[in-house]
């Protein structure tokens, strides 16, 4: 049995023993450790109309009894909110209404403008609504003091150790307005029932929690108290409220779009000139909590480009999905193993252009105790010239199908299955693949969770099925205010290949890790919290050879002003090819030692200027350049809020690489600048400029956009993109200008 599995087995037994002996370790005495709230809100049904201006000056607000008791999670856990706070709720047949009055010094209130779903660094009112009272899922809403809306869908299946996630790509259609007053600030929110999924019952029981953020104090205060280790709104910590005789709509949305683009100055003449496109997006509420989405000939021209990365790896590097159709509802397809990676659908080919998606469809939501996710998509065959070889290739059209089912167990546990299929015709790129899996997720209380998944993968690269087509993962995690510990084991056979459907590039592996974290809350001597963390991970090939291992130790201190400093040391080993002095890889492999030290300091997110800076000396295996040597890396990520409308993000990294004898080899430099400007609540602009340079040349990319938002789901866009490499590369795409118009019709 590989050492990694022996370590994981021992750690699993240790974690279970510790959890059984001390199930409430680290619990804070002021914060109730309960899943169901101990109180109920009595909200009233009122036949009243309001003008959504943020002022709460209608008579109905005076008739509603406000909620005034809020408890801090930070900075002083368990203490009352530092400023007077009121929240009011009522509903009618078609909408639910929320009003907030937050007393404060108006000169100190942070209120900045930004686009929908943009973090603004502002004071805010946040709330979560669990419309089915299942304590697992909910809708997350936020309105900032500057009037910026933020929304998403929360999945709190089994706490911090499991699938917990929030999908900020969901965009509901709701009204809100904030206003600064001489006594503080206030906001009004109206959410139509047809914009959210809910029960058809005449009497409904919902869960709700409300939070106030006072940014300059790094303060979060909640109506239902939330312990520090959870640190956010969760469906499992909500109060109960009842609604009677409300109208549930189905909410049909049609969003047609038209786009055109012009490209010039690139190295591929066949891609230059004018192009035009048109298509349709649609969304419909099939049932109480099932939503169907459909797209025909989608266009993702407004999607921001990928960021340059300084990471060098033996394996494929992960880049997140950004296309709207695929990000919305992505949490329904999330499992312990990454069986489905939506960027495989319509992925970019070697000439830089994506394969065209003809149509796609999704069904997501809940049906009773079942959570349902289904997706299908067809891509069109594409013939293109590979810039590197100048050879004409064919990428065949393909069908993608995904089915995900989960059945609720107990209070916050579940059992599930998932199938992912890709089928394609003959061509030069891609292959047929299918993966089928089962999983289980169990939660004990609010602290301990266990997640496991087993799968079989079938692919054209390795026909048939045997034990090397199998894979599994199992993890146990415990978290509390003072302690966190856990362990994980993983196996992927050497004939597993999900490179065309999922994202699990490290196959032919037995892997395991174990960690222990102690995080005492000091709150004196200028220190707020200390964190000590140790970790060991190891992976071995299926034939028993060591591939990678790492032993890590980390110390982090958070000061009372919320600045943080961190020191981390990692003693790593990795297997790769031998090299000649002439930088030529040989056929034999060896183990390299790559110890790394990292020093890091960061500011709280409440400042006008925030940053994280680090310095990292280490040994490296330079996989691209074929040598074993040294590196000294320094970087900074900074964000500046310049006034209420302008936000500027800057990232800079320099890596000096040398041979073991300290002979200098090269500098690798990366610079990113991202600027956001909000002209008003509808009109916005974004510019992303990136530059990288190494001994081989440099790369420049510009991605810019001006948008006028009709709603959170439709807009008019004008964009400019630029890609250039020096020396000239046959894959350069040159300049592109595009225009896109989409408009939402709601029924």
Secondary structure, 3 states (H helix, E strand, C coil): CCHHHHHHHHHHHHHHHHHHHCCCCCCCCCCCCCCCCCCEECCEECCCCCCCCCCCCCHHHHHCCCECCCEEEECCCCCECCCCEEEEEEECCCEEEEEEEEECCCCCCCCCCCCCCCCCCCCEEEEEEECCCCCCEEEEEEEECCCCEEEEEEECCCHHHCCCEEECCCCCCEEEEEEEECCEEEEEEEEEHHHCCCCCCCEEEEEEEEEEEEHHHCEEEECCCCCCCCCCCCCCCCEEEEEECCCCCCCCEEEEEEEEEEEECCCCHHHCEEEEEEEEEEEEEEECCEEEEEEECCCCCCCCCCCCCCCCCCCCCCCCCCCHHHHCCHHHHCCCCCCCCHHHCCCECCCCCECCEEEEEEEEEEECCEEEEEEEEEECCEEEEECCCCEEEEECCEEEEEEEEEEEECCCEEEEEEEEEEEECCCCECCCEEEEEEEEEEEECCCEEEEEEEEEEEECCECCCCHHHEEEEEEEEEECCCEEEEEEEEEECCCCCCCCCCCCCCCCEEEEEEEEEECCEEEECCEEEEEEEEEEEEEECCCCCEEEEEEEEEEEEEECCCCEEEEEEEEEEEEEEEECCCCCEEEEEEEEECCEEEEEEECCCCCCEEEEEEEEEEEEEECCCCEEEEEEEEEEEEEEEECCCEEEEEEEEEEEEEECCCCEEEEEEEEEEEEEEECCCCEEEEEEEEEEEECCEEEEEEEEEEEEEEECCEEEEEEEEEEEEECCCCCCCEEEEEEEEEEEEEC
